[in-house]
Amino acid sequence: MTGLRFDDRVAVVTGGGRGLGRAYALLLAGRGAKVVVNDPGSSLAGDGADARPADQVVAEITAAGGEAVACTESVATPEGGAAIVAAALDRYGRIDVLVHNAGIVRRAPLREMSVDDFDAVLDVHLRGAFHVVRQAFPTMCDAGYGRIVLTSSIGGLYGNHGVANYAAAKAGIIGLSNVAALEGAANGVTCNVIVPGAVTRMADGLDTSAYPPMDPELVAPAVTWLAHESCSLTGEILIAIAGRIARAVIAESPGVHRPSWTVEDVGEHLDAIRDTADPLIFPVVPDAHAQHIGYSFAMAEQTAKGVRHA
């Protein structure tokens, strides 16, 4: 096969036994990567265990002439995260790519959601991301190379009914990715976020009859590109849904500066405060944090010099 290859690269895919993770694992392996297919085989709610999903994907990869190993540890614990990364290091001696895709769903209206259901979802999605990133990141930095892809969702960007736990976890993923991108930049380690939309078992119970094609295979090329050595993006968010690939950004309005504010002033200037006709987008890398502060401070300095802002 010509084109972008992953020969001699080692990839870990969490939640790799079904759906999106399976599509990622198969495409990475098909492009030459050695793949650790991680999946404990739990139910959609995170209950139980079944080695068959991970084993079946490994069997598909090896039948096609690729190399893969199954790992059924759970990302939900620090010990599980360590074991998942160790599976790559022990079997192949390195880790070049980490795709955190593992996830569960426990739906409930916010007014009824239990603490246990909230924590269980964060344990897999957000804490799970930390558990595997924390183990892989130092090794990647020491090697001077790494590609990390973390999974958010439309719910993480915009929210959705009945999934406060899922939305909170997926929003947190973006913050974690940004820090990994910043701290990895000097060591050749990138970290980006994929926001996938596909019909998988997470769509169980939804009427998808009017949906356009939304197979996981439509998402996998975007994830695989983010995982490739030729990808220089870091600290970014790509959306992949129904054949559409796009970039999502955190944007600010230019805003309004005044030397002092009253409560009434805020209401009177609300239209200008909220005006995003000329949005500000600060790239995470090299230092959006400082750019954000610097822009605000510059407005204050200009006001002090008599320059009026709205």
C-alpha positions in Angstrom: 0.0 0.0 0.0 1.3 3.5 -0.9 0.6 6.6 1.0 0.9 7.4 4.6 2.2 4.5 6.5 2.8 3.5 10.2 5.6 0.9 9.6 7.6 0.3 12.8 5.1 2.4 14.8 3.2 1.0 17.8 -0.3 2.2 18.5 -2.6 1.7 21.5 -6.3 2.1 20.9 -8.6 2.0 24.0 -12.1 0.8 23.4 -10.7 -0.9 20.3 -12.9 -4.0 20.3 -16.1 -2.4 18.8 -17.4 0.5 16.8 -15.1 3.4 16.3 -12.2 1.9 18.2 -12.3 -1.2 16.0 -12.3 1.0 12.9 -9.3 2.9 14.2 -7.4 -0.3 15.1 -8.0 -1.9 11.7 -7.0 1.2 9.7 -3.8 1.7 11.7 -2.9 -1.9 11.4 -3.7 -1.8 7.7 -1.3 1.0 7.3 1.5 -1.0 9.0 1.2 -0.2 12.7 1.5 -2.7 15.5 -1.6 -2.3 17.5 -2.6 -2.9 21.1 -6.3 -3.4 21.0 -7.6 -2.5 24.5 -11.1 -3.4 25.4 -12.4 -5.0 28.6 -15.6 -6.0 26.7 -18.0 -4.4 29.2 -21.6 -3.5 28.5 -22.5 -0.1 27.3 -23.1 0.9 31.0 -19.6 -0.4 31.9 -20.7 -3.6 33.5 -19.2 -7.1 33.1 -16.2 -8.2 31.0 -15.7 -10.2 27.8 -12.3 -10.8 26.1 -13.9 -11.6 22.8 -14.3 -8.1 21.3 -10.6 -7.4 21.7 -9.6 -10.9 20.6 -11.7 -10.8 17.5 -10.2 -7.5 16.3 -6.7 -8.9 16.9 -7.7 -12.0 14.9 -8.9 -9.7 12.0 -5.6 -7.8 12.0 -3.4 -10.9 12.1 -5.5 -12.7 9.4 -4.8 -9.7 7.2 -1.1 -10.0 7.8 -0.8 -7.4 10.5 0.5 -7.5 14.1 -1.7 -6.9 17.2 -2.1 -7.9 20.8 -5.2 -7.8 22.9 -5.4 -6.1 26.3 -8.5 -6.3 28.4 -7.5 -4.0 31.3 -9.8 -1.1 32.1 -8.8 2.5 31.6 -11.0 3.4 34.7 -8.2 2.8 37.2 -4.6 4.0 37.4 -3.5 0.3 37.5 -5.4 -0.4 34.3 -3.9 2.6 32.5 -0.5 1.5 33.5 -1.1 -2.1 32.3 -2.4 -0.9 28.9 0.7 1.1 28.2 2.9 -1.7 29.6 1.2 -4.0 27.0 2.7 -1.9 24.2 6.1 -1.5 25.9 6.4 -5.2 27.0 5.4 -6.6 23.6 6.8 -4.1 21.2 9.3 -2.0 23.2 7.7 1.4 22.4 4.6 3.4 22.1 4.2 6.0 19.3 0.4 6.5 19.1 -2.2 6.6 21.8 -5.9 6.9 20.8 -8.2 7.0 23.8 -11.6 6.0 22.6 -13.0 3.9 25.4 -16.4 5.1 26.7 -19.6 4.1 28.5 -23.0 5.7 28.8 -25.3 6.0 31.7 -28.2 8.3 30.9 -30.4 10.2 33.4 -31.9 13.6 33.6 -29.7 16.0 35.6 -32.2 16.2 38.4 -32.1 12.4 38.8 -28.5 11.5 38.0 -26.8 9.6 40.8 -23.3 10.3 42.0 -22.3 6.7 41.1 -23.5 7.1 37.5 -21.7 10.5 37.2 -18.5 9.1 38.6 -18.6 5.9 36.5 -18.7 7.8 33.3 -16.0 10.2 34.3 -13.9 7.2 35.4 -13.8 5.8 31.8 -13.9 8.9 29.7 -12.0 11.6 31.5 -10.0 9.9 34.3 -9.4 7.0 31.8 -7.8 9.5 29.4 -5.6 10.8 32.2 -4.7 7.2 33.3 -3.3 6.3 29.8 -1.9 9.7 28.9 -0.1 9.9 32.2 1.6 6.6 31.5 2.4 7.1 27.8 3.4 10.8 27.9 6.7 10.5 29.7 7.8 7.6 27.4 6.9 9.6 24.3 8.6 12.7 25.5 11.8 10.8 26.4 11.7 9.2 22.9 11.2 12.7 21.3 8.0 11.5 19.5 4.4 10.8 20.1 0.9 11.2 18.7 -2.0 11.4 21.1 -5.7 11.6 20.0 -8.3 12.0 22.7 -12.1 11.7 22.1 -14.6 14.4 22.9 -18.1 14.6 21.5 -20.8 16.9 20.3 -22.2 16.6 23.8 -18.9 17.8 25.2 -19.0 20.9 22.9 -22.7 21.7 23.2 -24.3 19.5 25.8 -27.2 17.2 25.3 -30.2 16.0 27.3 -29.8 13.3 29.9 -26.0 13.0 29.7 -24.5 15.5 32.2 -21.9 13.0 33.2 -20.9 12.3 29.6 -20.9 16.0 28.6 -18.8 17.0 31.6 -16.3 14.2 30.9 -16.0 15.0 27.2 -15.5 18.8 27.9 -12.8 17.9 30.3 -11.0 15.9 27.6 -10.4 19.2 25.7 -8.6 20.8 28.7 -6.5 17.7 29.2 -5.5 17.6 25.5 -4.5 21.3 25.6 -2.1 20.7 28.4 -0.6 17.7 26.8 -0.2 19.6 23.6 1.6 22.5 25.4 3.8 20.3 27.5 4.6 17.9 24.7 5.5 20.5 22.1 9.2 20.8 22.9 9.5 17.0 22.8 7.8 16.2 19.5 4.6 15.0 21.1 1.3 16.2 19.7 -2.1 15.9 21.2 -5.4 16.6 19.5 -9.1 15.9 20.0 -11.5 14.1 17.7 -15.2 14.8 18.0 -16.7 11.7 16.2 -20.2 11.1 15.0 -21.0 7.5 14.1 -23.8 5.0 14.5 -22.4 2.5 17.0 -23.9 0.7 20.0 -24.0 4.1 21.8 -26.9 4.9 19.4 -29.0 2.0 20.8 -32.5 3.2 21.4 -32.2 6.1 19.0 -34.2 6.3 15.7 -31.4 6.5 13.1 -33.6 5.6 10.1 -33.3 9.1 8.6 -29.5 9.5 9.2 -27.1 9.6 6.3 -24.3 7.0 6.2 -22.5 7.3 9.6 -20.3 4.3 9.7 -17.2 4.4 12.0 -15.1 4.0 8.8 -16.0 7.6 7.9 -14.3 8.8 11.1 -11.2 6.6 11.1 -9.2 8.4 8.4 -9.3 11.7 10.4 -8.1 9.9 13.6 -5.4 8.0 11.6 -4.2 11.2 10.0 -3.9 12.9 13.5 -1.9 9.9 14.6 0.6 10.1 11.7 4.1 11.5 11.8 3.2 14.0 9.0 0.5 15.7 11.2 2.0 18.8 12.7 -1.3 19.9 14.3 -1.4 20.0 18.1 -3.9 21.4 20.5 -6.7 21.3 17.9 -10.2 19.8 17.7 -11.4 18.0 14.5 -15.0 17.0 14.0 -15.8 14.0 11.9 -19.5 13.1 11.3 -21.4 11.7 8.4 -18.6 12.3 5.9 -17.9 15.9 7.1 -14.6 16.8 8.6 -14.3 20.2 10.2 -12.3 22.1 12.9 -13.9 23.3 16.1 -12.4 26.2 18.0 -12.7 28.1 21.2 -13.5 31.7 20.2 -14.0 34.9 22.0 -15.6 38.2 21.1 -13.3 41.2 21.1 -15.3 42.4 24.1 -15.7 45.7 25.8 -13.2 47.4 28.1 -14.2 50.1 30.7 -12.1 51.4 33.6 -15.0 50.5 35.9 -18.3 48.7 35.6 -21.7 48.7 37.3 -24.2 45.9 37.0 -26.3 48.1 34.8 -23.3 48.8 32.5 -23.0 45.1 31.7 -26.6 44.9 30.5 -26.3 48.1 28.5 -23.2 46.8 26.7 -24.3 43.2 26.3 -24.7 43.4 22.5 -21.2 44.6 22.0 -19.9 42.2 24.7 -21.5 39.3 22.8 -20.6 40.4 19.2 -18.6 37.7 17.6 -18.5 39.2 14.1 -14.7 39.5 14.4 -13.9 36.6 16.7 -10.6 36.1 18.5 -9.0 32.6 18.2 -5.9 32.0 20.2 -4.0 28.8 19.2 -3.3 26.6 22.2 0.3 26.2 21.1 2.6 28.1 21.5 0.7 30.0 24.3 -3.0 30.8 24.1 -3.1 31.4 27.8 -0.6 34.2 27.6 -2.2 35.6 24.4 -5.6 35.8 26.1 -4.2 37.6 29.0 -2.1 39.9 26.9 -5.0 40.9 24.7 -7.0 41.8 27.8 -4.2 43.8 29.3 -3.6 45.6 26.0 -7.2 46.8 26.0 -6.8 48.1 29.5 -3.6 50.0 28.5 -5.3 51.5 25.5 -8.2 52.6 27.6 -5.8 54.2 30.0 -4.4 56.1 27.1 -7.8 57.3 26.0 -8.7 54.8 23.3 -12.4 54.0 23.6 -13.5 50.3 23.3 -17.2 50.2 22.3 
